[in-house]
């Protein structure tokens, strides 16, 4: 019955759509999305095309924002575009050429007069009915880590397809196959969780390597002039930060239906998803065949622009181990539904915000509340209750630091109390395929991140990113003890001897990680990059006799793919 309800619900949206043109969504990519959002921050006010709090964005909305930048009054900061800005505008317009208001240049030397007629498309066809764009996908990398016998590498190949039919229904499809050997700390994370971060299922490749498929796809359309719908498999991200305490892209793609309702200054986003609650492992910790248990996730975020430069979002979510059509109501208060049903579903709520308080600077943050007992939350009945479960993020972005052209700074602080995102009933933790839906560390941690991005004025094809982070977290000494970090464990059975009060961030085996990563990317052609990255990672812990330190050097050729980030 549950499948039929979801199918009928999706068909109702699809066949109720009217003739409003629209585009597919741009896959979430931190480098790409920063290039977009920095111009809103430079302008010092919210853009009128879309709200940035829920990602990814639609291509036609992005094109509308790009068009608006040409008409900023002369007294505004954005009128003084640098050479690198002009390069970025040209790059983004070429990437979304079918939606921008003015004609973009064709390729000077198309291959066989048919291929790469547009710089962004290997092959495209467009008429009044059908619009299609086809591109190859490639990621070849070689990496070196001291103490490791074999070379670290990645070999990914695939295709990407997007377009629309009748200018009413847009579609996107992506498929790759990958063989890789990870750096040591990523391999350790994968073996511990039984899942490749961001990908999920894997098979053993060449002893210590991994092989896996990646696939994403969606259709999107407008139900009315102000209501948009999307049905697909993909990741979603909420917030303005490098991390998200509400919903991030760290887990692998999942099936979902999403509806955006935009009226005046308000945007209500509803997300209904089916996710993998757990997996079946063989005797060597590898995923094996079998019907994996599923769970059902519902979330809505109401975002509103307050004034010209402040955006406030309110969200609520529920994770349930079985389908319940009560949560299909797009505007109901989930906690009330939970009480009426008498079901102990995992309900979370909270808020996020951004404030472009002056041209070139932005403050942002998030607060996610997992459980609330008034006397324990405020420490009236006792300090640091095990039921005081919440996550906090604060951040700051400074575009063109001290007037330096194309030098952008981002600072971010994240913390999550022990046992946040865990659940007392099976298959209801805030995870998908054994990986967190928010932060890679799960819970019971503090983290500070600093990011510098630079694009030389004299060489705008070169993008430099330096990321530094410091993490402090508490881990479990054994599988039967739960200090609150591992989201797959039962929060009602900590077995720590601490009791109801006195639970603090970092409890358990204290770990400290310091990491730095420098990445240089040079764009050879549209969406074709040569990458160089150098990483340093150092971990100390109470159960280590000496610090664990390693470096990792990597060279890559990348085409139409998101750059690897191993910053955890």
C-alpha positions in Angstrom: 0.0 0.0 0.0 2.8 2.4 0.9 4.4 2.2 -2.6 1.1 2.8 -4.3 0.5 5.9 -2.2 3.8 7.4 -3.0 3.4 6.5 -6.7 -0.1 8.1 -6.8 1.2 11.2 -5.0 4.0 11.6 -7.5 1.6 11.1 -10.5 -0.8 13.7 -9.1 2.0 16.3 -9.1 3.3 15.3 -12.5 0.1 15.3 -14.5 -1.2 18.3 -12.7 1.6 20.4 -14.1 0.9 23.3 -16.5 2.9 24.9 -19.2 5.7 26.8 -17.3 9.2 26.5 -18.7 11.9 25.3 -16.3 15.3 23.6 -16.1 17.1 20.7 -14.4 19.1 21.2 -11.2 22.8 21.8 -11.1 24.6 19.0 -9.1 25.8 20.3 -5.7 29.5 21.2 -6.0 31.1 23.5 -3.3 33.5 25.2 -5.8 30.7 25.9 -8.3 28.2 27.0 -5.7 30.7 29.3 -4.0 31.3 31.0 -7.4 27.6 31.8 -7.5 26.9 32.8 -3.9 29.9 35.1 -3.6 28.3 37.6 -5.9 25.2 37.8 -3.7 27.4 38.4 -0.7 29.4 41.1 -2.6 26.1 42.8 -3.5 25.1 42.8 0.2 21.5 41.7 -0.4 19.5 38.6 -1.1 19.1 37.7 -4.8 15.5 37.7 -6.2 15.8 34.5 -8.3 16.1 31.9 -5.5 16.9 31.4 -1.8 20.3 29.8 -1.2 19.4 28.0 2.0 18.2 24.8 0.2 20.6 23.3 -2.4 20.9 22.4 -5.3 19.6 25.2 -7.5 17.7 25.0 -10.8 19.6 26.1 -13.9 16.9 28.6 -15.1 16.9 30.2 -11.6 20.7 30.5 -11.7 20.6 32.0 -15.2 18.1 34.6 -13.9 20.5 35.6 -11.1 23.4 35.9 -13.6 21.3 38.1 -15.8 20.4 40.4 -12.9 24.1 41.1 -12.2 24.4 43.0 -15.4 21.9 45.6 -14.2 23.3 46.5 -10.7 23.2 50.3 -10.4 26.6 52.0 -10.6 26.6 52.9 -6.9 26.5 49.3 -5.9 29.7 47.3 -5.2 29.1 44.7 -7.9 29.5 47.2 -10.7 33.3 47.0 -10.4 33.8 43.5 -11.8 37.4 42.2 -11.8 38.9 40.3 -14.7 38.4 37.0 -12.8 34.7 38.0 -12.2 34.2 38.5 -15.9 35.8 35.1 -16.5 33.5 33.4 -14.0 30.4 35.1 -15.5 31.4 33.9 -18.9 32.0 30.3 -17.5 28.6 30.2 -15.7 26.7 31.6 -18.6 28.3 29.1 -21.0 27.4 26.3 -18.6 23.7 27.4 -18.6 23.6 28.9 -22.0 20.0 27.7 -22.9 18.6 29.9 -20.1 20.6 33.1 -20.0 18.9 36.1 -21.7 21.7 36.8 -24.2 23.5 34.7 -26.7 26.7 32.9 -25.7 29.6 32.3 -28.0 29.8 29.0 -30.0 33.0 27.0 -30.0 35.5 28.3 -32.5 36.5 24.8 -33.7 33.8 22.2 -33.1 34.9 18.6 -33.7 33.6 17.2 -36.9 31.2 20.2 -36.9 28.9 18.3 -34.6 30.7 17.8 -31.3 31.4 20.7 -28.9 29.4 23.2 -30.9 28.9 24.8 -27.5 31.9 24.9 -25.1 29.9 23.2 -22.3 28.3 20.4 -24.3 30.0 17.4 -26.0 26.7 16.9 -28.0 23.5 18.9 -27.9 20.2 19.2 -29.8 17.6 21.8 -29.2 14.3 22.6 -30.9 10.9 23.8 -29.7 10.0 20.3 -28.3 13.2 18.6 -27.2 16.4 19.9 -25.6 19.2 17.5 -24.7 22.8 18.0 -23.6 25.2 15.0 -23.4 28.7 15.0 -21.7 31.4 12.5 -20.9 32.4 12.2 -17.2 36.0 11.4 -16.2 38.1 11.5 -13.1 41.7 10.1 -13.3 44.0 10.7 -10.3 47.2 9.4 -8.9 48.2 9.9 -5.2 51.1 9.1 -3.0 51.0 8.6 0.8 54.1 7.7 2.8 54.1 4.3 4.3 51.6 2.9 1.8 53.0 0.3 -0.6 50.5 0.9 -3.4 49.8 4.1 -5.2 46.5 5.8 -4.3 44.4 6.4 -7.4 40.9 6.9 -8.8 39.6 5.9 -12.2 36.0 7.1 -12.8 34.2 7.0 -16.2 30.7 7.8 -17.1 28.1 10.0 -18.8 25.9 13.0 -17.9 22.6 13.8 -19.6 20.3 16.7 -19.1 17.5 18.5 -21.0 13.8 19.1 -21.2 10.7 18.0 -23.1 8.2 20.6 -24.3 10.0 23.2 -22.1 7.8 21.8 -19.3 9.5 18.7 -17.9 13.3 18.8 -17.3 15.4 15.7 -16.7 18.9 14.9 -15.5 20.8 11.6 -15.4 24.3 10.8 -14.3 26.2 7.5 -14.2 29.8 6.5 -13.5 31.8 3.4 -12.6 34.8 3.8 -10.3 37.8 1.8 -9.1 39.8 3.5 -6.4 42.3 3.2 -3.6 41.7 5.7 -0.8 44.1 7.6 1.5 44.5 5.6 4.7 42.0 7.6 6.9 39.3 7.4 4.2 39.9 3.6 3.9 39.6 3.4 7.7 36.3 5.3 7.7 34.9 3.1 5.0 35.9 -0.2 6.7 34.5 1.0 10.0 31.1 1.9 8.6 30.8 -0.7 5.8 30.0 2.1 3.3 31.9 4.4 1.0 31.2 8.0 2.0 28.9 9.6 -0.5 28.5 6.4 -2.5 27.3 3.6 -0.2 27.5 0.1 -1.8 31.0 -1.1 -2.8 32.9 -4.2 -3.8 36.5 -5.1 -3.1 38.9 -4.1 -5.8 42.5 -5.3 -6.1 43.1 -6.2 -2.5 42.8 -2.8 -0.7 40.8 -0.9 -3.3 37.1 -0.3 -3.8 34.8 -0.6 -6.9 31.4 1.0 -7.1 28.8 2.5 -9.3 27.4 6.1 -8.9 24.0 7.1 -10.3 21.8 10.2 -9.9 18.8 11.3 -11.8 15.7 13.4 -11.5 12.8 14.9 -13.4 11.5 18.4 -12.4 8.6 20.5 -13.5 6.3 23.3 -12.4 2.9 22.4 -11.0 1.8 26.0 -11.0 3.5 29.3 -11.5 4.6 29.3 -7.9 4.9 25.6 -7.1 7.8 23.4 -8.4 8.3 19.7 -8.0 11.2 17.3 -8.3 11.3 13.5 -8.3 14.6 11.7 -8.3 17.7 10.1 -6.6 20.2 12.7 -5.4 21.6 14.4 -2.4 20.3 17.6 -0.8 22.0 20.2 1.4 20.6 22.8 3.8 22.5 25.9 4.8 25.3 28.2 3.9 28.2 26.4 5.5 30.9 24.0 4.5 29.1 21.5 6.8 25.4 21.2 7.6 23.8 20.4 10.9 20.4 19.8 9.3 21.0 17.9 6.0 24.2 17.5 4.1 25.6 15.8 1.0 27.9 13.4 2.9 25.7 10.4 2.5 24.9 8.7 -0.7 22.0 9.6 -3.1 18.5 8.5 -2.0 15.0 8.5 -3.6 12.9 11.6 -2.9 10.0 13.8 -3.9 10.6 17.6 -3.3 8.2 20.4 -3.7 9.1 24.1 -3.6 6.4 26.7 -3.0 7.5 30.3 -3.5 5.2 33.2 -2.7 6.5 36.7 -2.1 9.3 36.5 0.4 8.5 33.0 1.5 9.8 29.6 0.2 8.4 26.4 1.6 10.4 23.3 0.7 9.0 19.9 1.4 11.1 16.8 1.1 9.9 13.2 1.3 12.5 10.5 1.0 13.1 6.7 1.2 16.5 5.8 2.7 18.5 2.7 3.6 18.2 2.0 7.3 21.0 -0.6 7.5 22.8 -3.1 5.3 23.7 -6.7 5.3 27.5 -7.4 5.7 29.4 -10.5 4.9 32.1 -11.9 7.2 34.7 -9.4 6.0 32.6 -6.2 6.5 31.5 -5.9 2.9 27.9 -5.2 1.7 26.3 -8.4 0.4 23.1 -9.3 -1.4 19.8 -9.2 0.5 16.8 -6.9 0.9 18.1 -4.0 3.0 15.7 -2.5 5.6 14.3 0.9 4.6 13.1 4.0 6.5 11.1 7.1 5.6 12.3 10.6 6.0 10.1 13.8 5.8 11.4 17.3 6.1 10.2 20.8 5.5 12.0 24.1 5.6 10.2 27.5 5.6 12.6 30.2 4.5 11.8 33.9 4.4 13.7 37.0 3.4 13.4 39.6 6.1 14.4 42.9 4.6 16.9 42.9 1.8 19.8 41.1 3.4 18.5 38.6 6.0 17.1 35.1 5.5 15.6 33.0 8.2 14.8 29.3 7.8 12.7 27.1 10.1 12.8 23.3 9.7 11.3 20.2 11.1 12.0 16.6 10.1 10.9 13.1 11.1 12.6 9.8 10.5 10.3 6.7 10.7 11.0 3.0 10.3 7.9 2.5 8.3 5.8 4.5 5.8 3.0 6.6 7.2 0.9 8.8 5.0 0.2 11.2 7.9 3.6 12.8 7.2 2.7 13.6 3.6 0.8 16.6 4.9 3.1 19.5 3.7 2.2 22.0 6.4 1.5 19.9 9.5 3.5 20.1 12.7 5.3 16.8 12.9 5.5 16.6 16.7 1.7 16.8 16.9 1.3 14.0 14.4 3.8 11.9 16.4 1.8 12.4 19.6 -1.5 11.6 17.9 -0.1 8.4 16.4 1.5 7.4 19.7 4.6 6.5 17.8 8.2 7.3 19.0 9.4 8.6 15.7 12.6 10.6 15.4 11.5 14.2 15.2 14.0 17.1 14.9 13.4 20.8 14.5 15.5 24.0 14.4 16.5 27.0 12.4 19.2 28.4 10.1 20.0 31.9 9.0 22.2 34.1 6.8 22.8 37.8 7.2 24.6 39.8 4.5 25.2 42.6 7.0 27.4 44.6 4.7 28.5 44.2 1.0 31.2 41.5 1.0 30.5 40.0 4.4 28.0 37.3 5.6 27.2 35.7 8.9 25.4 32.4 8.9 24.4 29.7 11.3 22.2 26.7 12.2 20.6 25.2 15.3 19.2 21.7 15.3 17.3 20.4 18.3 16.9 16.6 18.8 15.3 16.5 22.2 14.0 19.2 24.6 13.4 18.9 28.4 13.1 22.4 29.7 14.8 21.9 33.1 17.6 19.9 31.6 18.2 22.0 28.5 18.8 25.1 30.7 20.6 23.2 33.4 18.0 23.8 36.1 17.6 20.2 37.1 21.2 19.3 36.4 24.1 20.1 34.1 24.8 18.3 30.8 21.9 15.9 30.6 22.0 13.0 28.3 18.7 14.3 26.9 20.2 17.7 26.1 20.8 16.9 22.4 21.4 19.6 19.9 23.8 20.8 17.1 25.1 24.3 16.5 26.9 26.0 13.6 28.2 29.6 13.3 30.0 30.9 10.3 31.5 34.0 8.6 32.3 34.7 5.0 34.4 37.6 3.8 34.5 38.2 0.1 37.7 39.9 -1.2 39.5 40.1 2.1 40.8 43.6 2.9 40.0 44.6 -0.7 42.3 41.9 -2.2 40.7 40.9 -5.5 39.2 37.4 -5.6 40.6 36.4 -2.2 37.7 34.9 -0.1 37.7 33.8 3.5 35.3 31.5 5.3 35.4 30.6 9.0 33.1 28.1 10.6 32.5 26.5 14.0 30.5 23.3 14.5 29.6 21.4 17.6 27.2 18.5 18.3 26.3 17.2 21.8 26.7 13.5 22.6 23.8 11.2 21.5 22.4 13.8 19.1 21.0 12.1 15.9 20.9 8.7 17.7 17.6 6.9 18.4 16.4 4.4 20.9 14.4 2.4 18.3 15.9 0.4 15.5 16.2 1.9 12.0 15.4 5.5 13.0 18.8 7.1 13.5 19.6 10.2 11.4 21.6 8.2 8.9 21.4 6.7 5.4 23.3 3.6 4.4 25.2 3.7 7.7 26.6 7.2 7.1 25.4 10.4 8.8 23.0 12.7 7.1 24.8 15.7 8.6 28.4 15.8 9.7 31.0 13.0 8.9 31.8 12.7 12.7 28.2 12.0 13.7 28.0 13.6 17.2 30.1 14.3 20.3 32.5 16.7 18.7 33.7 20.3 18.2 35.2 21.5 15.0 36.8 24.7 13.6 37.2 25.2 9.9 39.0 27.9 7.9 38.9 28.2 4.1 40.8 30.6 1.8 39.9 30.7 -1.9 41.9 32.6 -4.4 41.6 33.2 -8.2 44.5 35.2 -9.6 43.5 38.2 -11.6 46.3 37.6 -14.1 45.4 33.8 -14.4 41.6 33.4 -13.9 41.6 29.8 -15.0 43.5 28.9 -11.8 41.5 28.3 -8.6 43.3 27.9 -5.3 41.7 26.6 -2.1 43.3 26.1 1.3 41.3 24.3 3.9 42.4 23.9 7.5 40.4 22.2 10.2 40.7 21.2 13.9 38.4 18.5 15.4 38.0 17.4 19.0 35.7 14.4 19.6 35.1 11.5 21.9 35.1 7.9 20.6 34.0 4.6 22.1 36.5 2.2 23.6 34.5 -0.9 22.5 31.4 -1.9 20.6 29.3 -2.4 23.7 30.0 1.2 25.1 28.2 4.3 23.7 29.6 7.7 24.5 27.4 9.3 21.9 29.4 9.6 18.7 28.3 6.5 16.6 24.8 7.3 15.3 24.0 3.7 14.8 24.1 2.9 18.5 21.1 2.9 20.8 21.0 6.1 22.9 19.2 4.4 25.8 22.0 2.0 26.5 25.2 4.1 26.9 26.9 1.7 29.3 29.3 4.4 30.3 28.5 4.7 34.1 28.1 8.5 33.7 24.3 8.6 34.3 21.7 11.1 33.3 23.9 14.2 34.0 27.5 15.0 33.4 27.6 14.1 29.7 30.0 16.5 27.9 31.4 16.9 24.4 34.5 14.8 24.0 33.6 12.2 26.6 35.0 8.7 25.9 38.4 8.3 24.2 39.5 11.8 23.4 40.6 12.4 19.8 42.1 15.5 18.2 42.6 15.9 14.5 44.4 18.7 12.8 44.3 18.8 9.0 45.4 21.1 6.2 44.7 20.7 2.5 45.9 22.9 -0.5 44.2 22.3 -3.8 45.0 24.0 -7.1 42.7 23.5 -10.1 43.4 24.8 -13.6 40.6 24.9 -16.1 41.9 23.7 -19.5 38.6 23.8 -21.2 35.0 24.3 -20.0 34.6 21.9 -17.0 37.9 20.2 -17.7 40.4 20.6 -14.9 43.9 19.7 -13.9 44.1 19.4 -10.1 47.0 19.3 -7.7 46.4 18.7 -4.0 48.5 18.4 -0.9 47.1 17.2 2.4 48.5 16.8 5.9 46.6 15.1 8.7 47.6 14.5 12.3 45.6 12.6 14.9 46.3 12.2 18.6 44.2 10.1 21.0 44.2 8.8 24.5 44.6 5.3 23.2 47.5 6.1 20.9 51.1 5.8 22.2 52.2 8.4 19.6 50.5 10.8 17.1 49.4 9.4 13.8 50.6 11.7 11.0 50.4 11.4 7.3 50.6 13.4 4.1 48.9 12.8 0.8 49.8 14.2 -2.6 47.5 13.9 -5.6 47.4 14.8 -9.2 44.1 14.6 -11.2 42.5 15.1 -14.5 38.8 15.8 -14.1 36.0 16.4 -16.6 32.4 17.2 -15.5 32.9 15.8 -12.0 33.1 17.2 -8.5 36.6 17.5 -7.0 37.4 15.0 -4.2 37.4 16.3 -0.7 38.8 14.1 2.1 38.5 16.8 4.8 37.4 14.6 7.7 
